[in-house]
Amino acid sequence: MRPAFNKTLVELAREDERIFLVLADIGFNAVEPFANEFPDRFFNVGVAEQDMTGIACGLALEGNIAFTYTIGNFVSIRCLEQVRNDVCYHNVNVKIIAIGGGVAYGALGSSHHCEQDLAIMRSLPNLIVLSPGDAVETRLLTRAIAAHNGPCYMRVGRGKELVVHKSDPDLEIGKAITMREGNDLTLISTGDMLPYVMDASESLEQNRINARVLSMHTIKPLDKEAIISAARQTGAIITIEEHNILGGLGGAVAEILVESDCHKVPFKRMGLNDAFCKKIGCQKYLRKEYGLSVEDIVNTATSVTGKKQ
């Protein structure tokens, strides 16, 4: 997903001289094409994320489109005050790119894990919050946020994630993508959990459980219509995200269900526990440790469908 973003950004910068890239001590062997081709529109501020955000805000106030870019929790939580007060309050054209959500940087420990960003970012006014499911969605959403006049936050995978889409889907900010139809329950995925969720849906089919799968690439504004339709038509919902169980996709979907006439459908949130991750390992290992493997999704789906009336 990260290469897809960087490649698309170079293409956009050729088309629009207002595009700048401001990053904080990251991107080696990834951002050189942009830096070499547009040296006057590229800034690496070092380990100074608050300054990165302030510089991007200044560029945007001059009529430019500024992208900030670094590891997920550093581009969000470390400079939260600047994101809130400079970017969101003034509603400026800054696009915040978070690299490696969840436990993508698993071997670097909890300081580099990013498990609360979606909950925090979606609470900020004016900010669109995105979490694409694969490189194809990343490419399309990069173009979409460049065209959007206002602040956006987009969390992308660190790299080498599986590509799910075999062709470009119809993609619109705020509209979920139906990856497969189903009648027995709906699996709502966000971010690069999408390949796991698709694999789980295929395993469920072998057990005669027909799961609808939605790729919820936009956390805010959330696609209420798709969620309510899924609840009414399939009768059960599970959300899957590599994020704290509190406040992210699952929390947002729960809010919609509770405020609708669908509050009685079986519903389950799958995500990371509300605790710091104190284990070290690769992303796949940590997903298994925290109950986010394909097998975990299959077992949860089987349990939830058993609770349908």
Secondary structure, DSSP 8 states (H G I E B T S, - for coil): -HHHHHHHHHHHHHH-TTEEEEESS--TTTSHHHHHH-GGGEEE--S-HHHHHHHHHHHHHTT-EEEEEEEHHHHHTTTHHHIIIIIITTT--EEEEEES-BTTTGGG-GGG-BSSHHHHHTTSTT-EEE--SSHHHHHHHHHHHHHSSS-EEEEE-SS------SS----BTTB-EEEE--SSEEEEE-GGGHHHHHHHHHHHHHTT--EEEEE--EEES--HHHHHHHHHHHS-EEEEEEEETTTSHHHHHHHHHHTTTTTTS-EEEEEE-SS-----S-HHHHHHHTT-SHHHHHHHHHHHHHT--
